[in-house]
Structures are given as C-alpha cells and as structure tokens.
Amino acid sequence: MTMDQRRILILAEGKFSPLKSKTANGAIVYLPQRVVAVIDSTKAGMTAQQVLGYGGDLPVVRNLEEGLKFNPTHLLIGIAPAGGRLPEDWRETIKQTLRARLHILSGLHTILSEDAEFSQLARECGVGITDYRKIPPESEVVTRGAFREWKSKIILTVGTDCNIGKMTTILEVHKDLQRRGLKSDFIGTGQTGILIQGRGIAVDSIISDYIAGSVELEIDRSVKEGYDYIFVEGQGALTHIGYSGVTMGLIHGTLPDAMILCHQPTRIRDDYGFTLPDLRRIARIHEDLVKFFKETKVVGIGINSVGLTDAESQEIAEKITRETGLPAVDAFRFGPHKLTEALLQYLHSQ
C-alpha cells in the first residue's frame, strides 16, 4: 500500500486540542485527504474545525469501534506525551486495532514493534507497526563537518520554546518555494514531520553524540538528490532546560545558512516557569553560535497565533517587526510570503 492509499484514523484520547495533539494536528493539516476521523471520547460528536479552528468536517468519534465505520487502514498515535511513553490504558486499544487488521503508525518513544505482545499480534493479523522514533544503526554517527561541502542552502527553524510552530512555519515556507518552481526539500526531525514527508530522522531518540551526524546524513541525501534549498525542522529550544540538547545538535548538524525564529506571543513562560527570552537577544544567540563556523542570519519571525484573533495576530506581528526589524507573520493563517521573501533576499545577497 502506498502513502496515498492510506486511510488514517487518529487516536488522541483526552488530548485532542490545538496544543496537546501535535501529531494529530499536523496530519490533519498536511495529509487532509488521508485522515478519516479522530478518536477522543471527551470531544465525540464535534468536528476538527470546532476543536482546532481548522480541519473542516473531519469527525471526532468516541472509540475505535466508531472509528472503524470510516474504513481506516491505519491507526496513528496522535499525541506526544511528556516522555513519549505509551499510556498504559491505551494498550487494549492498540491490541483491538491490530485485531481489526489496521496498521499502526507511532511516534512514541515506546517502540511498539519491539513489544512482544504487539509484534506477535501484528504477525498473526498480517499488519505492520511503523515506529517513527526507531533509529536505524547507520544514523548513529558523529558529524564530519559536511557543511563545508554543501552547495545547497540550508534553512533551520528555531524557537523561543518547545511546541511553538517550528514544523508548521518551515513547511509553509518550503511549500511556498515549491510553488515558485524552486527545488526545495523538507527534512522531518520529529515523528510528525517524518509522517508528513515520509522520511527523516527523529533526533530526540538519537544518542546525543550522534544528533548532529544523523541530520547531516539526511542533508547529504537531499544534496545528492539535487535540491537547492533544504529546510530542516527545528526541535526544542536553546533556552529550554529540558530539551535544549536536540536544538544544539541540530544547529551543529545543519550549520544553517539562514534561520527562522518561531514564537507564540501569548505564551509568557515555558513549562518550567521561566520567562520566554527577548526576541532580539535570542536571535543574536543563535546567530553567534553558527557564526563561529560560518555567516548566518535569523531572517524572520514565525508567529504561533493560538488564542489570538486575526486582527490581534497582525497587530502583534507589526509590533514584533518594529522591535526587531524582522518580518513577522503567522505563516499558517496568513501565508508565508513575508518570510519567503526575506529568506530569498538574504540568501541571494550572500
């Protein structure tokens, strides 16, 4: 079965929302023809549009039994809980899914295909389990500084916090370049990006010594395929004490020619209670880290407008531009053109 033939039922029990079901939401936006329904008993009877503000009439159902009425071929684990472990009360649902002869798509740190009970059921029922965070041995390598060989332009998204729109922003800019007829590629570095793109590497599952090398291998592949612009999905945040390691690894693995900084204006503090950093200061910190090796620039600010009206989002974007001198926009709501233009203008000036 090809990717285009999949009919995906998403499991997001108790978590389907704008911020707590990142994987589900990404699939709904970027694989709209493939997703058939979402499981969340707390929002059953609603639509994705009512829950998220997008997604149209995609139905939310109470349980797997209701979801099976939409003839799915795959079940996608639609959340990424803290620590990435399978909730114990979901085990029965996974087993029922396999017995119903649905393939499983999972981005959890719990590797479902290595669970003896699940793998046996999958074999008996003739279905597969795809673990996006299962790392191939060939990706466990130390970086060799391949950026010195690349002719392609590498662009990385970074953020003032985690789960702040880095994937969405960079996908919107990447797709804008494709619409312009430019040879642009996207590298997913988390389970949702890999699901959407069909390849990539889950860097938060890599041994820390190998993060930079693993993403370098992915870029090498895109360079060899002839792409002129290669967009790498950012992860974590330099100022987040829990998930800064993946950010640093990605910076050294990409050594980007340009960066886009992502920010949610309504979010004042991170989940440790620390105030989010000043935009000008954090942009300079990212630039200085890369400039030890090569010239780079944060070319724009991607805004996550959750909780804001369109008018409020545009007003805040204008304020950010006045304060930073950088174009700012919610690329998902209003299109990425400001960011695209700033990016191309900077890259062409180098």
C-alpha positions as CSV (number, residue, x, y, z in Angstrom):
1,M,0.0,0.0,0.0
2,T,1.4,3.4,-1.0
3,M,1.2,6.5,1.2
4,D,-1.5,7.9,-1.0
5,Q,-3.7,4.9,-0.3
6,R,-3.7,5.1,3.4
7,R,-6.9,5.9,5.3
8,I,-5.8,7.1,8.7
9,L,-7.8,7.0,12.0
10,I,-6.1,9.1,14.7
11,L,-6.0,8.2,18.4
12,A,-5.9,11.3,20.5
13,E,-8.0,10.2,23.5
14,G,-8.5,13.0,26.0
15,K,-5.9,15.2,24.3
16,F,-7.3,16.5,21.0
17,S,-6.7,20.2,21.1
18,P,-4.6,23.0,19.5
19,L,-1.6,22.3,21.7
20,K,-1.8,18.8,23.1
21,S,-2.2,16.7,19.9
22,K,0.6,18.0,17.8
23,T,0.9,14.8,15.7
24,A,-2.8,14.6,15.1
25,N,-3.0,18.2,14.1
26,G,0.0,18.0,11.7
27,A,-1.6,15.0,9.9
28,I,-4.9,16.9,9.6
29,V,-3.3,19.9,8.0
30,Y,-0.7,18.3,5.8
31,L,-2.4,14.9,5.0
32,P,-6.0,16.1,4.7
33,Q,-7.1,13.5,2.1
34,R,-5.7,10.6,4.2
35,V,-7.3,11.3,7.7
36,V,-10.8,9.9,8.1
37,A,-11.6,10.5,11.8
38,V,-10.2,11.3,15.3
39,I,-10.8,9.3,18.4
40,D,-11.4,11.4,21.6
41,S,-14.3,10.4,23.8
42,T,-14.2,13.8,25.5
43,K,-15.0,15.6,22.2
44,A,-17.0,13.0,20.4
45,G,-19.6,14.5,18.1
46,M,-17.6,17.5,17.3
47,T,-15.6,18.2,14.2
48,A,-11.9,19.1,13.8
49,Q,-12.9,22.6,12.8
50,Q,-14.8,23.1,16.1
51,V,-11.9,21.8,18.2
52,L,-8.9,23.2,16.3
53,G,-10.2,26.0,14.2
54,Y,-9.3,24.1,11.0
55,G,-9.8,20.6,9.6
56,G,-13.3,21.1,8.3
57,D,-16.0,18.5,8.9
58,L,-13.5,15.8,10.0
59,P,-15.4,13.9,12.7
60,V,-14.3,13.2,16.2
61,V,-15.6,9.8,17.4
62,R,-16.0,8.1,20.8
63,N,-13.9,5.0,20.4
64,L,-12.2,2.6,18.0
65,E,-15.5,0.8,17.2
66,E,-17.0,4.1,15.9
67,G,-13.8,4.9,14.0
68,L,-13.9,1.6,12.1
69,K,-17.1,2.7,10.4
70,F,-14.9,5.0,8.3
71,N,-12.9,2.0,6.8
72,P,-9.5,3.1,8.0
73,T,-6.3,1.2,7.0
74,H,-4.0,2.7,9.7
75,L,-4.2,4.0,13.3
76,L,-2.0,6.9,14.0
77,I,-1.0,7.7,17.6
78,G,-1.9,11.3,17.5
79,I,-0.2,12.7,20.7
80,A,3.3,13.0,22.0
81,P,3.0,12.9,25.8
82,A,5.8,14.1,28.1
83,G,8.5,11.4,27.9
84,G,6.8,10.0,24.8
85,R,5.7,6.7,26.6
86,L,2.6,4.7,25.6
87,P,-0.2,5.4,28.1
88,E,-0.9,2.1,29.9
89,D,-4.6,2.4,29.4
90,W,-4.1,2.6,25.6
91,R,-2.7,-1.0,25.4
92,E,-6.1,-2.6,24.9
93,T,-6.9,-0.1,22.2
94,I,-3.7,-1.0,20.4
95,K,-4.5,-4.7,20.6
96,Q,-8.0,-4.2,19.4
97,T,-6.6,-2.1,16.5
98,L,-4.3,-4.9,15.4
99,R,-7.0,-7.5,15.7
100,A,-9.1,-5.3,13.4
101,R,-6.2,-5.6,10.9
102,L,-5.2,-2.0,10.9
103,H,-1.6,-1.0,10.6
104,I,-0.1,1.1,13.4
105,L,1.8,4.4,12.9
106,S,3.5,5.5,16.1
107,G,5.8,8.4,17.0
108,L,6.2,7.4,20.7
109,H,9.4,6.7,22.4
110,T,7.9,3.4,23.4
111,I,8.9,1.2,20.4
112,L,5.6,-0.7,19.8
113,S,7.2,-3.1,17.2
114,E,9.6,-4.3,20.0
115,D,6.7,-5.1,22.3
116,A,6.3,-8.9,22.3
117,E,2.5,-8.9,22.6
118,F,2.0,-6.2,19.9
119,S,4.5,-7.7,17.5
120,Q,3.0,-11.2,17.8
121,L,-0.5,-9.8,17.2
122,A,0.8,-7.9,14.2
123,R,2.3,-11.0,12.6
124,E,-0.8,-13.1,13.3
125,C,-3.1,-10.4,11.7
126,G,-0.8,-9.6,8.8
127,V,-0.3,-5.9,9.6
128,G,2.7,-3.7,10.3
129,I,3.8,-1.4,13.0
130,T,5.8,1.7,12.0
131,D,7.8,3.4,14.7
132,Y,9.0,6.8,13.6
133,R,11.3,7.1,16.6
134,K,13.1,3.8,15.9
135,I,16.6,4.7,14.8
136,P,18.5,2.8,12.1
137,P,22.1,1.9,13.0
138,E,23.5,3.8,10.1
139,S,22.2,7.1,11.6
140,E,24.4,6.7,14.7
141,V,27.4,8.6,13.5
142,V,29.4,11.6,14.6
143,T,29.3,14.7,12.3
144,R,32.1,15.1,9.9
145,G,31.6,18.8,9.2
146,A,29.9,18.1,5.8
147,F,28.6,21.7,5.7
148,R,31.9,22.7,4.1
149,E,31.0,20.6,1.0
150,W,27.3,21.6,0.5
151,K,26.4,24.0,-2.3
152,S,22.7,23.8,-1.3
153,K,21.2,26.4,1.1
154,I,20.2,25.0,4.5
155,I,17.5,26.6,6.5
156,L,16.6,25.7,10.1
157,T,13.7,26.8,12.3
158,V,14.5,27.6,15.9
159,G,12.2,28.8,18.7
160,T,11.7,30.6,22.0
161,D,10.2,27.4,23.4
162,C,9.2,23.9,22.5
163,N,6.0,23.0,20.6
164,I,5.7,26.5,19.2
165,G,5.2,26.0,15.5
166,K,8.7,25.3,14.1
167,M,7.5,22.5,11.8
168,T,4.4,24.3,10.6
169,T,6.3,27.5,9.8
170,I,9.1,25.8,7.9
171,L,6.7,23.6,6.0
172,E,4.7,26.6,4.8
173,V,7.9,28.4,3.6
174,H,9.1,25.2,1.9
175,K,5.8,24.7,0.1
176,D,5.9,28.4,-1.0
177,L,9.3,27.8,-2.6
178,Q,8.0,24.7,-4.4
179,R,5.0,26.8,-5.7
180,R,7.6,29.2,-7.1
181,G,9.2,26.3,-9.0
182,L,12.3,26.2,-6.8
183,K,14.0,22.9,-5.9
184,S,13.1,22.7,-2.2
185,D,13.2,19.8,0.2
186,F,12.0,19.3,3.8
187,I,13.7,17.1,6.4
188,G,11.5,16.0,9.2
189,T,13.3,15.6,12.6
190,G,10.3,14.6,14.7
191,Q,7.6,12.0,14.4
192,T,5.0,14.4,12.8
193,G,7.4,15.8,10.2
194,I,8.6,12.3,9.3
195,L,4.9,11.1,8.9
196,I,4.2,14.0,6.6
197,Q,7.4,13.8,4.5
198,G,7.7,10.0,4.5
199,R,11.3,10.1,5.7
200,G,13.6,11.9,8.1
201,I,15.2,11.2,11.5
202,A,13.7,11.5,15.0
203,V,16.6,13.4,16.6
204,D,15.2,13.2,20.1
205,S,15.7,9.4,20.0
206,I,19.4,9.7,18.9
207,I,22.3,9.3,21.4
208,S,23.4,12.9,22.0
209,D,26.8,12.4,20.3
210,Y,25.1,11.4,17.1
211,I,22.4,14.1,16.7
212,A,24.5,16.4,14.5
213,G,25.7,13.4,12.4
214,S,22.3,11.9,11.9
215,V,20.8,15.1,10.5
216,E,24.0,15.7,8.5
217,L,23.3,12.3,6.8
218,E,19.8,13.4,5.9
219,I,21.0,16.6,4.4
220,D,23.7,14.8,2.4
221,R,20.9,12.7,0.9
222,S,19.0,15.8,-0.1
223,V,22.1,17.5,-1.5
224,K,22.8,14.4,-3.7
225,E,19.2,14.5,-4.9
226,G,19.9,18.0,-6.3
227,Y,17.8,20.2,-4.0
228,D,18.9,23.9,-3.9
229,Y,17.0,24.7,-0.7
230,I,16.9,22.3,2.2
231,F,14.6,23.1,5.1
232,V,15.3,21.3,8.4
233,E,12.5,21.1,11.0
234,G,13.7,22.5,14.4
235,Q,13.2,20.8,17.7
236,G,13.3,22.0,21.3
237,A,14.7,25.4,22.3
238,L,18.2,26.6,23.4
239,T,16.7,28.2,26.5
240,H,14.6,25.2,27.5
241,I,16.4,23.3,30.2
242,G,14.6,20.0,29.3
243,Y,15.0,19.9,25.6
244,S,17.9,22.2,24.6
245,G,20.2,19.3,23.6
246,V,18.4,18.5,20.4
247,T,18.4,22.1,19.4
248,M,22.2,22.4,19.8
249,G,22.7,19.1,17.9
250,L,20.6,20.4,15.0
251,I,22.4,23.6,14.9
252,H,25.8,21.8,14.6
253,G,24.4,19.2,12.2
254,T,22.9,21.8,9.8
255,L,25.1,24.9,10.4
256,P,22.3,26.7,8.6
257,D,22.7,29.5,6.0
258,A,19.6,31.1,7.5
259,M,17.2,30.6,10.3
260,I,13.5,31.4,11.1
261,L,12.7,32.1,14.7
262,C,9.3,30.9,16.0
263,H,7.4,32.5,18.8
264,Q,4.0,32.3,20.5
265,P,3.2,35.8,21.8
266,T,0.5,34.6,24.2
267,R,3.0,32.2,25.9
268,I,4.8,34.1,28.6
269,R,6.6,31.3,30.4
270,D,7.8,27.8,29.5
271,D,6.6,24.7,31.3
272,Y,9.4,25.1,33.9
273,G,8.1,28.6,34.8
274,F,10.9,30.5,33.1
275,T,10.0,33.7,31.1
276,L,10.5,33.2,27.4
277,P,13.5,35.1,26.1
278,D,13.6,38.5,24.4
279,L,13.4,38.0,20.6
280,R,16.3,40.2,19.7
281,R,18.6,38.6,22.2
282,I,17.7,35.0,21.4
283,A,18.1,35.7,17.6
284,R,21.6,37.0,18.3
285,I,22.5,34.0,20.4
286,H,21.5,31.6,17.6
287,E,23.4,33.7,15.0
288,D,26.5,33.8,17.2
289,L,26.6,30.0,17.7
290,V,26.6,29.5,13.9
291,K,28.9,32.4,13.1
292,F,31.7,30.6,15.0
293,F,31.7,28.4,11.8
294,K,30.1,30.5,9.1
295,E,27.9,33.5,8.4
296,T,24.2,33.2,9.0
297,K,21.1,35.3,10.0
298,V,17.7,34.9,11.6
299,V,15.7,36.3,8.7
300,G,12.2,36.4,10.1
301,I,9.8,35.6,13.0
302,G,7.2,32.9,12.6
303,I,4.3,33.6,14.9
304,N,2.0,31.0,16.5
305,S,-1.3,32.8,16.9
306,V,-3.1,30.3,19.2
307,G,-5.6,32.3,21.3
308,L,-5.4,35.4,19.1
309,T,-7.9,36.8,16.6
310,D,-6.6,37.6,13.1
311,A,-6.5,41.3,13.9
312,E,-4.6,40.7,17.2
313,S,-2.1,38.4,15.4
314,Q,-1.4,41.0,12.7
315,E,-1.1,43.8,15.3
316,I,1.4,41.8,17.3
317,A,3.3,40.9,14.1
318,E,3.7,44.6,13.3
319,K,4.9,45.3,16.9
320,I,7.5,42.5,16.6
321,T,8.7,43.9,13.3
322,R,9.1,47.4,14.8
323,E,11.1,45.9,17.8
324,T,13.3,43.5,15.9
325,G,13.5,44.9,12.3
326,L,12.5,41.5,11.1
327,P,9.3,40.4,9.2
328,A,6.9,38.6,11.4
329,V,3.8,36.6,10.4
330,D,1.7,33.6,11.3
331,A,2.6,31.7,8.1
332,F,-0.3,29.2,8.6
333,R,-3.0,31.8,8.9
334,F,-1.8,34.5,6.5
335,G,0.7,32.7,4.3
336,P,4.5,32.6,4.5
337,H,5.3,35.2,1.8
338,K,6.9,37.7,4.1
339,L,9.2,35.1,5.4
340,T,9.9,33.6,2.0
341,E,10.8,37.0,0.5
342,A,13.1,37.8,3.4
343,L,14.8,34.4,3.2
344,L,15.4,34.6,-0.6
345,Q,16.6,38.2,-0.4
346,Y,19.1,37.3,2.3
347,L,20.4,34.1,0.6
348,H,20.7,35.8,-2.7
349,S,22.8,38.6,-1.2
350,Q,25.4,36.1,0.2
